[in-house]
Amino acid sequence: MRPIITALLSILILCATESHAQDFYRRQLGFTRVKYAHDHLDSSLRRSFRERGLDFPPRAVYLRVFKDERSVELWVRSADSMALYRDYDFCGYSGTLGPKRAQGDMQVPEGFYQVTHFNPTSSYLLSLGLDYPNAADRIHTRGGNPGGDIYMHGRCVSIGCISVQDNDIREIYLLAARARAAGQQRIPVHIFPLRMTETRFAGLLNTVLEQPTLADFWTQLKAGYDAFERNHRIPTLRVDPAGRYRLEVRQR
């Protein structure tokens, strides 16, 4: 009997988890700005996904940010890999290329992050909060104040956040909320200094010949960039005790 009871409990837990995830989108629609975005964009999103041969609602999304190009790519699950849905332009930007290391440095972070919370009543229309500082950031800023409150949001204003046009954040927010409702608990947001092709990366390293620590950091980011480029599967990364990103062999 015990295996049967264990199996039944597992099914009940799974059903409860799925129900809770599906309730997430309904709860989001209880907020005026999300409801407005849904009413004005849902039909066009459905049509756009259908024209591209993509499943709607998306089962998973992935965001790649390129600071030099001022670009945000949104990828969605397609079969066992990811497909590019579209890219969005920054309309607000601060700082320079390189990681964020201190409160008030105006830097947009660089590294491997994920969405930790949805803010439907943001001062910047709608916003997605990132887990900055992550484990790597906390190691590198030990003894100092790394800052926080890094978001992707609208209103075209930035003091270290990723800012896009209002209609773009509505679309990104809705698709991320749909993916969360479909069960995606971790929505990755990978932030790079630029698109790290071999040519562009070599040029980037030439700008920091006397900064080996920064060059090493960017080399870590390139490993994650290259892993995704190989098969369009989101790489699994970890942070070692020195605060370096390490690529795991297994990918999801």
Secondary structure as GFF3:
##gff-version 3
##sequence-region A 1 252
A	DSSP	alpha_helix	2	28	.	.	.	ID=ss1
A	DSSP	alpha_helix	32	51	.	.	.	ID=ss2
A	DSSP	beta_strand	61	66	.	.	.	ID=ss3
A	DSSP	beta_strand	71	78	.	.	.	ID=ss4
A	DSSP	beta_strand	81	92	.	.	.	ID=ss5
A	DSSP	beta_strand	111	122	.	.	.	ID=ss6
A	DSSP	beta_strand	125	130	.	.	.	ID=ss7
A	DSSP	alpha_helix	135	140	.	.	.	ID=ss8
A	DSSP	beta_strand	151	153	.	.	.	ID=ss9
A	DSSP	beta_strand	162	164	.	.	.	ID=ss10
A	DSSP	alpha_helix	166	181	.	.	.	ID=ss11
A	DSSP	beta_strand	187	192	.	.	.	ID=ss12
A	DSSP	alpha_helix	198	206	.	.	.	ID=ss13
A	DSSP	alpha_helix	212	231	.	.	.	ID=ss14
A	DSSP	beta_strand	237	239	.	.	.	ID=ss15
A	DSSP	beta_strand	245	247	.	.	.	ID=ss16
###
